[in-house]
Amino acid sequence: MLNSYDLLPQLQFNWQRRLRRPLPDSVKFALCNFELIWIADGSTLEALFRKLKSLEDLKLGQLAGKICRLIDLVTRLPVEVWFHTNPAASDTNFEAALLNLLPAKTLVLLDRGFYHFQFLQQLINQ
């Protein structure tokens, strides 16, 4: 059975081969000072039928949990995905995993769920 990590090498290979669109000036400028630009975003997963028109008349289900995705802004490919079964969990539950994964000279763009001063100080120190 394939998982999303099995697909990454092929996606990265395809990205290297394709004709790339020019990077926006803001991204080019950021890459002068940083080696990587990553985006971290946490979201609450909704039940599938809330998204599909063909199933919208079914009784509403429960939320499916909390997910955090780490995306490379330049390649637009996933770097990591974390999952928490509690849909009410805060994005702060993913802070330690994010800190453990971030290499030096990485600019990380965070959604407001990571707005936590101690975490931001740890990012700066690291």
N, CA, C and O atoms as CSV, one atom per row, in Angstrom:
chain,resi,resn,atom,element,x,y,z
A,1,MET,N,N,0.836,-1.181,0.000
A,1,MET,CA,C,0.000,0.000,0.000
A,1,MET,C,C,0.879,1.242,0.000
A,1,MET,O,O,1.797,1.363,0.811
A,2,LEU,N,N,0.594,2.162,-0.910
A,2,LEU,CA,C,1.356,3.400,-1.012
A,2,LEU,C,C,0.898,4.404,0.035
A,2,LEU,O,O,-0.286,4.478,0.365
A,3,ASN,N,N,1.838,5.166,0.546
A,3,ASN,CA,C,1.474,6.311,1.366
A,3,ASN,C,C,2.036,7.560,0.701
A,3,ASN,O,O,2.761,7.465,-0.290
A,4,SER,N,N,1.711,8.705,1.229
A,4,SER,CA,C,2.109,9.960,0.591
A,4,SER,C,C,3.626,10.115,0.502
A,4,SER,O,O,4.122,10.756,-0.424
A,5,TYR,N,N,4.366,9.542,1.444
A,5,TYR,CA,C,5.816,9.642,1.404
A,5,TYR,C,C,6.404,8.857,0.241
A,5,TYR,O,O,7.471,9.210,-0.262
A,6,ASP,N,N,5.727,7.799,-0.194
A,6,ASP,CA,C,6.196,7.027,-1.342
A,6,ASP,C,C,6.127,7.849,-2.626
A,6,ASP,O,O,6.904,7.619,-3.552
A,7,LEU,N,N,5.212,8.795,-2.684
A,7,LEU,CA,C,5.033,9.614,-3.876
A,7,LEU,C,C,6.004,10.785,-3.957
A,7,LEU,O,O,6.245,11.306,-5.046
A,8,LEU,N,N,6.561,11.203,-2.839
A,8,LEU,CA,C,7.407,12.395,-2.826
A,8,LEU,C,C,8.596,12.331,-3.775
A,8,LEU,O,O,8.831,13.310,-4.483
A,9,PRO,N,N,9.362,11.243,-3.835
A,9,PRO,CA,C,10.492,11.231,-4.767
A,9,PRO,C,C,10.065,11.463,-6.217
A,9,PRO,O,O,10.737,12.181,-6.957
A,10,GLN,N,N,8.957,10.861,-6.616
A,10,GLN,CA,C,8.480,11.058,-7.988
A,10,GLN,C,C,8.003,12.496,-8.199
A,10,GLN,O,O,8.269,13.089,-9.244
A,11,LEU,N,N,7.307,13.053,-7.223
A,11,LEU,CA,C,6.864,14.439,-7.337
A,11,LEU,C,C,8.052,15.397,-7.416
A,11,LEU,O,O,8.039,16.342,-8.205
A,12,GLN,N,N,9.073,15.152,-6.603
A,12,GLN,CA,C,10.259,16.002,-6.630
A,12,GLN,C,C,10.990,15.888,-7.965
A,12,GLN,O,O,11.459,16.891,-8.502
A,13,PHE,N,N,11.090,14.672,-8.504
A,13,PHE,CA,C,11.712,14.457,-9.808
A,13,PHE,C,C,10.933,15.195,-10.893
A,13,PHE,O,O,11.524,15.874,-11.733
A,14,ASN,N,N,9.616,15.065,-10.875
A,14,ASN,CA,C,8.781,15.747,-11.871
A,14,ASN,C,C,8.919,17.259,-11.766
A,14,ASN,O,O,8.931,17.956,-12.780
A,15,TRP,N,N,9.024,17.767,-10.541
A,15,TRP,CA,C,9.159,19.199,-10.352
A,15,TRP,C,C,10.472,19.691,-10.942
A,15,TRP,O,O,10.508,20.758,-11.555
A,16,GLN,N,N,11.544,18.938,-10.769
A,16,GLN,CA,C,12.850,19.328,-11.304
A,16,GLN,C,C,12.843,19.360,-12.836
A,16,GLN,O,O,13.543,20.172,-13.441
A,17,ARG,N,N,12.063,18.489,-13.458
A,17,ARG,CA,C,12.043,18.372,-14.924
A,17,ARG,C,C,11.106,19.358,-15.612
A,17,ARG,O,O,11.303,19.675,-16.785
A,18,ARG,N,N,10.118,19.834,-14.924
A,18,ARG,CA,C,9.119,20.671,-15.590
A,18,ARG,C,C,9.655,22.074,-15.857
A,18,ARG,O,O,10.631,22.513,-15.249
A,19,LEU,N,N,9.001,22.750,-16.765
A,19,LEU,CA,C,9.326,24.149,-16.997
A,19,LEU,C,C,8.772,24.942,-15.824
A,19,LEU,O,O,7.563,24.977,-15.592
A,20,ARG,N,N,9.652,25.560,-15.110
A,20,ARG,CA,C,9.236,26.260,-13.901
A,20,ARG,C,C,8.741,27.664,-14.220
A,20,ARG,O,O,9.271,28.351,-15.092
A,21,ARG,N,N,7.726,28.059,-13.500
A,21,ARG,CA,C,7.286,29.442,-13.557
A,21,ARG,C,C,8.309,30.281,-12.794
A,21,ARG,O,O,8.909,29.798,-11.833
A,22,PRO,N,N,8.512,31.513,-13.205
A,22,PRO,CA,C,9.446,32.353,-12.441
A,22,PRO,C,C,8.938,32.562,-11.016
A,22,PRO,O,O,7.736,32.681,-10.781
A,23,LEU,N,N,9.863,32.602,-10.089
A,23,LEU,CA,C,9.496,32.864,-8.694
A,23,LEU,C,C,9.129,34.328,-8.528
A,23,LEU,O,O,9.723,35.193,-9.172
A,24,PRO,N,N,8.161,34.616,-7.674
A,24,PRO,CA,C,7.845,36.021,-7.380
A,24,PRO,C,C,9.067,36.731,-6.791
A,24,PRO,O,O,9.917,36.108,-6.157
A,25,ASP,N,N,9.135,38.033,-7.012
A,25,ASP,CA,C,10.273,38.814,-6.508
A,25,ASP,C,C,10.436,38.678,-5.001
A,25,ASP,O,O,11.562,38.645,-4.504
A,26,SER,N,N,9.339,38.600,-4.273
A,26,SER,CA,C,9.428,38.483,-2.814
A,26,SER,C,C,10.096,37.168,-2.400
A,26,SER,O,O,10.843,37.130,-1.422
A,27,VAL,N,N,9.829,36.100,-3.140
A,27,VAL,CA,C,10.448,34.804,-2.843
A,27,VAL,C,C,11.929,34.847,-3.218
A,27,VAL,O,O,12.769,34.348,-2.470
A,28,LYS,N,N,12.254,35.433,-4.360
A,28,LYS,CA,C,13.666,35.571,-4.761
A,28,LYS,C,C,14.444,36.356,-3.707
A,28,LYS,O,O,15.563,35.991,-3.349
A,29,PHE,N,N,13.843,37.433,-3.219
A,29,PHE,CA,C,14.494,38.245,-2.193
A,29,PHE,C,C,14.725,37.434,-0.914
A,29,PHE,O,O,15.808,37.486,-0.330
A,30,ALA,N,N,13.710,36.687,-0.483
A,30,ALA,CA,C,13.843,35.879,0.732
A,30,ALA,C,C,14.925,34.816,0.562
A,30,ALA,O,O,15.640,34.509,1.516
A,31,LEU,N,N,15.055,34.252,-0.634
A,31,LEU,CA,C,16.065,33.212,-0.877
A,31,LEU,C,C,17.491,33.770,-0.875
A,31,LEU,O,O,18.452,33.001,-0.831
A,32,CYS,N,N,17.637,35.087,-0.921
A,32,CYS,CA,C,18.966,35.686,-0.777
A,32,CYS,C,C,19.478,35.540,0.655
A,32,CYS,O,O,20.686,35.554,0.894
A,33,ASN,N,N,18.554,35.402,1.601
A,33,ASN,CA,C,18.921,35.325,3.015
A,33,ASN,C,C,18.605,33.991,3.671
A,33,ASN,O,O,19.101,33.704,4.760
A,34,PHE,N,N,17.790,33.175,3.025
A,34,PHE,CA,C,17.383,31.888,3.575
A,34,PHE,C,C,17.578,30.800,2.523
A,34,PHE,O,O,17.415,31.042,1.327
A,35,GLU,N,N,17.931,29.598,2.984
A,35,GLU,CA,C,18.108,28.476,2.054
A,35,GLU,C,C,16.782,27.810,1.706
A,35,GLU,O,O,16.608,27.305,0.597
A,36,LEU,N,N,15.857,27.809,2.648
A,36,LEU,CA,C,14.545,27.186,2.446
A,36,LEU,C,C,13.455,28.138,2.909
A,36,LEU,O,O,13.664,28.958,3.803
A,37,ILE,N,N,12.289,28.017,2.287
A,37,ILE,CA,C,11.110,28.742,2.752
A,37,ILE,C,C,10.005,27.708,2.891
A,37,ILE,O,O,9.560,27.112,1.911
A,38,TRP,N,N,9.576,27.511,4.123
A,38,TRP,CA,C,8.543,26.522,4.414
A,38,TRP,C,C,7.310,27.203,4.971
A,38,TRP,O,O,7.397,28.260,5.596
A,39,ILE,N,N,6.168,26.592,4.741
A,39,ILE,CA,C,4.891,27.077,5.260
A,39,ILE,C,C,4.318,26.005,6.180
A,39,ILE,O,O,4.197,24.847,5.779
A,40,ALA,N,N,3.968,26.375,7.398
A,40,ALA,CA,C,3.309,25.454,8.331
A,40,ALA,C,C,1.869,25.926,8.513
A,40,ALA,O,O,1.618,27.094,8.808
A,41,ASP,N,N,0.936,25.004,8.334
A,41,ASP,CA,C,-0.475,25.353,8.437
A,41,ASP,C,C,-1.228,24.231,9.120
A,41,ASP,O,O,-1.152,23.076,8.701
A,42,GLY,N,N,-1.949,24.568,10.165
A,42,GLY,CA,C,-2.780,23.600,10.863
A,42,GLY,C,C,-4.244,23.792,10.497
A,42,GLY,O,O,-4.701,24.924,10.340
A,43,SER,N,N,-4.977,22.702,10.362
A,43,SER,CA,C,-6.400,22.764,10.009
A,43,SER,C,C,-7.160,21.648,10.705
A,43,SER,O,O,-6.618,20.579,10.984
A,44,THR,N,N,-8.415,21.921,10.976
A,44,THR,CA,C,-9.303,20.893,11.507
A,44,THR,C,C,-9.899,20.145,10.329
A,44,THR,O,O,-10.418,20.756,9.394
A,45,LEU,N,N,-9.822,18.835,10.374
A,45,LEU,CA,C,-10.363,18.016,9.292
A,45,LEU,C,C,-11.864,17.848,9.458
A,45,LEU,O,O,-12.350,17.496,10.533
A,46,GLU,N,N,-12.576,18.100,8.396
A,46,GLU,CA,C,-14.026,17.927,8.424
A,46,GLU,C,C,-14.373,16.552,7.889
A,46,GLU,O,O,-13.588,15.932,7.170
A,47,ALA,N,N,-15.540,16.091,8.242
A,47,ALA,CA,C,-16.020,14.833,7.685
A,47,ALA,C,C,-16.130,14.977,6.172
A,47,ALA,O,O,-16.458,16.056,5.680
A,48,LEU,N,N,-15.865,13.925,5.440
A,48,LEU,CA,C,-15.814,13.948,3.985
A,48,LEU,C,C,-17.101,14.469,3.368
A,48,LEU,O,O,-17.051,15.240,2.409
A,49,PHE,N,N,-18.233,14.074,3.885
A,49,PHE,CA,C,-19.485,14.440,3.228
A,49,PHE,C,C,-19.815,15.929,3.348
A,49,PHE,O,O,-20.730,16.402,2.674
A,50,ARG,N,N,-19.119,16.655,4.162
A,50,ARG,CA,C,-19.339,18.104,4.195
A,50,ARG,C,C,-18.724,18.756,2.954
A,50,ARG,O,O,-19.055,19.893,2.618
A,51,LYS,N,N,-17.850,18.051,2.292
A,51,LYS,CA,C,-17.150,18.602,1.140
A,51,LYS,C,C,-17.763,18.176,-0.192
A,51,LYS,O,O,-17.610,18.887,-1.184
A,52,LEU,N,N,-18.451,17.037,-0.240
A,52,LEU,CA,C,-18.977,16.507,-1.494
A,52,LEU,C,C,-20.450,16.842,-1.662
A,52,LEU,O,O,-21.270,16.520,-0.803
A,53,LYS,N,N,-20.776,17.485,-2.761
A,53,LYS,CA,C,-22.159,17.880,-3.020
A,53,LYS,C,C,-23.091,16.670,-3.037
A,53,LYS,O,O,-24.222,16.749,-2.558
A,54,SER,N,N,-22.622,15.560,-3.583
A,54,SER,CA,C,-23.468,14.371,-3.692
A,54,SER,C,C,-23.852,13.783,-2.340
A,54,SER,O,O,-24.805,13.010,-2.250
A,55,LEU,N,N,-23.123,14.140,-1.295
A,55,LEU,CA,C,-23.392,13.595,0.031
A,55,LEU,C,C,-23.879,14.656,1.022
A,55,LEU,O,O,-23.979,14.380,2.217
A,56,GLU,N,N,-24.181,15.855,0.546
A,56,GLU,CA,C,-24.506,16.945,1.461
A,56,GLU,C,C,-25.797,16.736,2.248
A,56,GLU,O,O,-25.979,17.362,3.292
A,57,ASP,N,N,-26.696,15.874,1.777
A,57,ASP,CA,C,-27.965,15.654,2.478
A,57,ASP,C,C,-27.858,14.636,3.613
A,57,ASP,O,O,-28.805,14.466,4.381
A,58,LEU,N,N,-26.738,13.974,3.724
A,58,LEU,CA,C,-26.550,13.004,4.803
A,58,LEU,C,C,-26.403,13.721,6.144
A,58,LEU,O,O,-26.018,14.890,6.192
A,59,LYS,N,N,-26.707,13.025,7.211
A,59,LYS,CA,C,-26.562,13.575,8.556
A,59,LYS,C,C,-25.098,13.964,8.796
A,59,LYS,O,O,-24.178,13.228,8.438
A,60,LEU,N,N,-24.906,15.130,9.405
A,60,LEU,CA,C,-23.551,15.610,9.664
A,60,LEU,C,C,-22.841,14.701,10.661
A,60,LEU,O,O,-23.437,14.216,11.622
A,61,GLY,N,N,-21.580,14.489,10.410
A,61,GLY,CA,C,-20.774,13.644,11.289
A,61,GLY,C,C,-19.901,14.476,12.195
A,61,GLY,O,O,-20.103,15.679,12.355
A,62,GLN,N,N,-18.942,13.823,12.776
A,62,GLN,CA,C,-18.027,14.483,13.682
A,62,GLN,C,C,-16.808,14.974,12.921
A,62,GLN,O,O,-16.507,14.516,11.819
A,63,LEU,N,N,-16.118,15.918,13.540
A,63,LEU,CA,C,-14.856,16.364,12.962
A,63,LEU,C,C,-13.848,15.223,13.047
A,63,LEU,O,O,-13.889,14.409,13.969
A,64,ALA,N,N,-12.952,15.178,12.083
A,64,ALA,CA,C,-12.073,14.021,11.937
A,64,ALA,C,C,-10.719,14.163,12.609
A,64,ALA,O,O,-9.957,13.196,12.627
A,65,GLY,N,N,-10.385,15.310,13.158
A,65,GLY,CA,C,-9.097,15.480,13.814
A,65,GLY,C,C,-8.415,16.753,13.363
A,65,GLY,O,O,-9.018,17.591,12.693
A,66,LYS,N,N,-7.162,16.891,13.730
A,66,LYS,CA,C,-6.383,18.089,13.407
A,66,LYS,C,C,-5.158,17.655,12.606
A,66,LYS,O,O,-4.502,16.669,12.945
A,67,ILE,N,N,-4.858,18.388,11.554
A,67,ILE,CA,C,-3.714,18.076,10.706
A,67,ILE,C,C,-2.837,19.319,10.610
A,67,ILE,O,O,-3.333,20.446,10.632
A,68,CYS,N,N,-1.546,19.104,10.506
A,68,CYS,CA,C,-0.605,20.185,10.270
A,68,CYS,C,C,0.262,19.777,9.088
A,68,CYS,O,O,0.844,18.692,9.066
A,69,ARG,N,N,0.335,20.665,8.113
A,69,ARG,CA,C,1.130,20.394,6.925
A,69,ARG,C,C,2.307,21.352,6.880
A,69,ARG,O,O,2.179,22.534,7.202
A,70,LEU,N,N,3.450,20.828,6.477
A,70,LEU,CA,C,4.637,21.640,6.262
A,70,LEU,C,C,4.956,21.548,4.777
A,70,LEU,O,O,5.253,20.468,4.266
A,71,ILE,N,N,4.895,22.682,4.085
A,71,ILE,CA,C,5.034,22.731,2.633
A,71,ILE,C,C,6.256,23.563,2.266
A,71,ILE,O,O,6.516,24.597,2.881
A,72,ASP,N,N,7.002,23.112,1.267
A,72,ASP,CA,C,8.094,23.902,0.715
A,72,ASP,C,C,7.479,24.927,-0.236
A,72,ASP,O,O,6.853,24.550,-1.226
A,73,LEU,N,N,7.648,26.211,0.051
A,73,LEU,CA,C,7.023,27.254,-0.756
A,73,LEU,C,C,7.555,27.271,-2.191
A,73,LEU,O,O,6.796,27.549,-3.120
A,74,VAL,N,N,8.829,26.982,-2.386
A,74,VAL,CA,C,9.428,27.048,-3.718
A,74,VAL,C,C,8.948,25.899,-4.597
A,74,VAL,O,O,8.545,26.118,-5.739
A,75,THR,N,N,8.989,24.678,-4.074
A,75,THR,CA,C,8.591,23.512,-4.878
A,75,THR,C,C,7.096,23.228,-4.789
A,75,THR,O,O,6.539,22.515,-5.625
A,76,ARG,N,N,6.453,23.790,-3.771
A,76,ARG,CA,C,5.031,23.554,-3.493
A,76,ARG,C,C,4.749,22.092,-3.139
A,76,ARG,O,O,3.627,21.612,-3.301
A,77,LEU,N,N,5.760,21.402,-2.663
A,77,LEU,CA,C,5.620,19.999,-2.275
A,77,LEU,C,C,5.602,19.869,-0.758
A,77,LEU,O,O,6.199,20.684,-0.055
A,78,PRO,N,N,4.916,18.842,-0.251
A,78,PRO,CA,C,4.901,18.640,1.202
A,78,PRO,C,C,6.264,18.202,1.721
A,78,PRO,O,O,6.980,17.439,1.072
A,79,VAL,N,N,6.599,18.692,2.884
A,79,VAL,CA,C,7.817,18.284,3.591
A,79,VAL,C,C,7.437,17.272,4.667
A,79,VAL,O,O,8.109,16.256,4.846
A,80,GLU,N,N,6.353,17.565,5.379
A,80,GLU,CA,C,5.903,16.697,6.469
A,80,GLU,C,C,4.421,16.945,6.707
A,80,GLU,O,O,3.897,18.020,6.413
A,81,VAL,N,N,3.757,15.927,7.244
A,81,VAL,CA,C,2.353,16.035,7.639
A,81,VAL,C,C,2.214,15.373,9.002
A,81,VAL,O,O,2.667,14.247,9.206
A,82,TRP,N,N,1.578,16.090,9.943
A,82,TRP,CA,C,1.322,15.542,11.269
A,82,TRP,C,C,-0.177,15.492,11.501
A,82,TRP,O,O,-0.926,16.295,10.944
A,83,PHE,N,N,-0.610,14.554,12.318
A,83,PHE,CA,C,-2.033,14.380,12.586
A,83,PHE,C,C,-2.253,14.214,14.079
A,83,PHE,O,O,-1.476,13.551,14.766
A,84,HIS,N,N,-3.326,14.828,14.575
A,84,HIS,CA,C,-3.749,14.670,15.962
A,84,HIS,C,C,-5.218,14.271,15.935
A,84,HIS,O,O,-6.007,14.890,15.221
A,85,THR,N,N,-5.594,13.264,16.687
A,85,THR,CA,C,-6.971,12.759,16.632
A,85,THR,C,C,-7.995,13.716,17.224
A,85,THR,O,O,-9.179,13.626,16.898
A,86,ASN,N,N,-7.566,14.627,18.083
A,86,ASN,CA,C,-8.486,15.566,18.716
A,86,ASN,C,C,-8.706,16.767,17.798
A,86,ASN,O,O,-7.773,17.539,17.576
A,87,PRO,N,N,-9.918,16.947,17.257
A,87,PRO,CA,C,-10.154,18.075,16.356
A,87,PRO,C,C,-10.089,19.434,17.058
A,87,PRO,O,O,-9.963,20.462,16.394
A,88,ALA,N,N,-10.174,19.451,18.374
A,88,ALA,CA,C,-10.094,20.706,19.126
A,88,ALA,C,C,-8.660,21.024,19.546
A,88,ALA,O,O,-8.419,22.031,20.211
A,89,ALA,N,N,-7.715,20.177,19.163
A,89,ALA,CA,C,-6.316,20.387,19.535
A,89,ALA,C,C,-5.810,21.698,18.932
A,89,ALA,O,O,-6.218,22.090,17.839
A,90,SER,N,N,-4.940,22.350,19.641
A,90,SER,CA,C,-4.342,23.590,19.172
A,90,SER,C,C,-3.166,23.279,18.239
A,90,SER,O,O,-2.558,22.212,18.322
A,91,ASP,N,N,-2.863,24.223,17.358
A,91,ASP,CA,C,-1.680,24.078,16.507
A,91,ASP,C,C,-0.413,23.978,17.346
A,91,ASP,O,O,0.599,23.439,16.896
A,92,THR,N,N,-0.473,24.497,18.561
A,92,THR,CA,C,0.709,24.443,19.425
A,92,THR,C,C,1.134,23.009,19.723
A,92,THR,O,O,2.273,22.786,20.133
A,93,ASN,N,N,0.245,22.027,19.528
A,93,ASN,CA,C,0.616,20.619,19.713
A,93,ASN,C,C,1.660,20.151,18.698
A,93,ASN,O,O,2.304,19.121,18.895
A,94,PHE,N,N,1.823,20.907,17.618
A,94,PHE,CA,C,2.766,20.528,16.571
A,94,PHE,C,C,4.090,21.287,16.672
A,94,PHE,O,O,4.987,21.084,15.854
A,95,GLU,N,N,4.211,22.162,17.677
A,95,GLU,CA,C,5.405,22.998,17.794
A,95,GLU,C,C,6.694,22.192,17.956
A,95,GLU,O,O,7.683,22.472,17.279
A,96,ALA,N,N,6.694,21.210,18.831
A,96,ALA,CA,C,7.918,20.433,19.081
A,96,ALA,C,C,8.358,19.698,17.824
A,96,ALA,O,O,9.546,19.678,17.500
A,97,ALA,N,N,7.415,19.096,17.117
A,97,ALA,CA,C,7.754,18.378,15.880
A,97,ALA,C,C,8.320,19.339,14.843
A,97,ALA,O,O,9.273,19.009,14.137
A,98,LEU,N,N,7.737,20.516,14.754
A,98,LEU,CA,C,8.221,21.517,13.806
A,98,LEU,C,C,9.628,21.974,14.165
A,98,LEU,O,O,10.494,22.061,13.294
A,99,LEU,N,N,9.862,22.266,15.436
A,99,LEU,CA,C,11.202,22.685,15.873
A,99,LEU,C,C,12.245,21.604,15.608
A,99,LEU,O,O,13.379,21.917,15.244
A,100,ASN,N,N,11.876,20.343,15.787
A,100,ASN,CA,C,12.816,19.241,15.562
A,100,ASN,C,C,13.161,19.052,14.093
A,100,ASN,O,O,14.206,18.487,13.770
A,101,LEU,N,N,12.304,19.514,13.209
A,101,LEU,CA,C,12.497,19.293,11.778
A,101,LEU,C,C,13.166,20.461,11.065
A,101,LEU,O,O,13.811,20.259,10.036
A,102,LEU,N,N,13.029,21.674,11.584
A,102,LEU,CA,C,13.512,22.866,10.887
A,102,LEU,C,C,15.034,22.951,10.862
A,102,LEU,O,O,15.674,22.995,11.913
A,103,PRO,N,N,15.613,22.975,9.664
A,103,PRO,CA,C,17.064,23.195,9.581
A,103,PRO,C,C,17.393,24.683,9.719
A,103,PRO,O,O,16.516,25.539,9.610
A,104,ALA,N,N,18.660,24.968,9.958
A,104,ALA,CA,C,19.106,26.354,10.031
A,104,ALA,C,C,18.865,27.041,8.690
A,104,ALA,O,O,18.751,26.381,7.657
A,105,LYS,N,N,18.790,28.345,8.716
A,105,LYS,CA,C,18.590,29.179,7.522
A,105,LYS,C,C,17.300,28.848,6.786
A,105,LYS,O,O,17.245,28.870,5.556
A,106,THR,N,N,16.253,28.538,7.566
A,106,THR,CA,C,14.931,28.283,6.994
A,106,THR,C,C,13.983,29.384,7.450
A,106,THR,O,O,13.855,29.649,8.646
A,107,LEU,N,N,13.327,30.014,6.500
A,107,LEU,CA,C,12.264,30.957,6.803
A,107,LEU,C,C,10.982,30.152,6.859
A,107,LEU,O,O,10.630,29.467,5.898
A,108,VAL,N,N,10.284,30.230,7.980
A,108,VAL,CA,C,9.041,29.476,8.120
A,108,VAL,C,C,7.882,30.453,8.269
A,108,VAL,O,O,7.896,31.328,9.135
A,109,LEU,N,N,6.883,30.290,7.414
A,109,LEU,CA,C,5.669,31.099,7.462
A,109,LEU,C,C,4.634,30.304,8.234
A,109,LEU,O,O,4.359,29.149,7.910
A,110,LEU,N,N,4.066,30.918,9.246
A,110,LEU,CA,C,3.160,30.222,10.153
A,110,LEU,C,C,1.769,30.846,10.101
A,110,LEU,O,O,1.626,32.055,9.917
A,111,ASP,N,N,0.747,30.008,10.266
A,111,ASP,CA,C,-0.589,30.581,10.410
A,111,ASP,C,C,-0.750,31.040,11.857
A,111,ASP,O,O,0.101,30.751,12.698
A,112,ARG,N,N,-1.819,31.742,12.147
A,112,ARG,CA,C,-1.959,32.357,13.467
A,112,ARG,C,C,-2.162,31.360,14.604
A,112,ARG,O,O,-2.103,31.744,15.772
A,113,GLY,N,N,-2.398,30.100,14.290
A,113,GLY,CA,C,-2.506,29.087,15.333
A,113,GLY,C,C,-1.193,28.860,16.071
A,113,GLY,O,O,-1.178,28.299,17.167
A,114,PHE,N,N,-0.095,29.297,15.469
A,114,PHE,CA,C,1.226,29.163,16.086
A,114,PHE,C,C,1.644,30.440,16.809
A,114,PHE,O,O,2.810,30.596,17.170
A,115,TYR,N,N,0.702,31.350,17.020
A,115,TYR,CA,C,1.002,32.622,17.659
A,115,TYR,C,C,1.174,32.397,19.160
A,115,TYR,O,O,0.231,32.503,19.945
A,116,HIS,N,N,2.405,32.086,19.520
A,116,HIS,CA,C,2.732,31.710,20.889
A,116,HIS,C,C,4.155,32.224,21.130
A,116,HIS,O,O,5.101,31.739,20.509
A,117,PHE,N,N,4.310,33.196,22.024
A,117,PHE,CA,C,5.585,33.889,22.151
A,117,PHE,C,C,6.748,32.985,22.544
A,117,PHE,O,O,7.864,33.180,22.062
A,118,GLN,N,N,6.515,32.018,23.395
A,118,GLN,CA,C,7.607,31.119,23.787
A,118,GLN,C,C,8.085,30.312,22.576
A,118,GLN,O,O,9.288,30.126,22.389
A,119,PHE,N,N,7.152,29.838,21.761
A,119,PHE,CA,C,7.512,29.106,20.546
A,119,PHE,C,C,8.282,30.009,19.577
A,119,PHE,O,O,9.283,29.587,18.998
A,120,LEU,N,N,7.822,31.232,19.403
A,120,LEU,CA,C,8.521,32.150,18.499
A,120,LEU,C,C,9.933,32.431,18.985
A,120,LEU,O,O,10.857,32.552,18.180
A,121,GLN,N,N,10.105,32.537,20.299
A,121,GLN,CA,C,11.449,32.733,20.843
A,121,GLN,C,C,12.318,31.503,20.601
A,121,GLN,O,O,13.507,31.635,20.310
A,122,GLN,N,N,11.739,30.311,20.717
A,122,GLN,CA,C,12.496,29.089,20.440
A,122,GLN,C,C,12.916,29.052,18.967
A,122,GLN,O,O,14.027,28.624,18.656
A,123,LEU,N,N,12.054,29.487,18.073
A,123,LEU,CA,C,12.414,29.557,16.647
A,123,LEU,C,C,13.586,30.494,16.422
A,123,LEU,O,O,14.522,30.170,15.691
A,124,ILE,N,N,13.528,31.658,17.057
A,124,ILE,CA,C,14.601,32.636,16.908
A,124,ILE,C,C,15.909,32.074,17.449
A,124,ILE,O,O,16.952,32.203,16.809
A,125,ASN,N,N,15.861,31.458,18.613
A,125,ASN,CA,C,17.071,30.893,19.230
A,125,ASN,C,C,17.674,29.783,18.390
A,125,ASN,O,O,18.894,29.641,18.310
A,126,GLN,N,N,16.812,28.999,17.765
A,126,GLN,CA,C,17.278,27.853,16.969
A,126,GLN,C,C,17.878,28.337,15.668
A,126,GLN,O,O,18.327,27.528,14.857
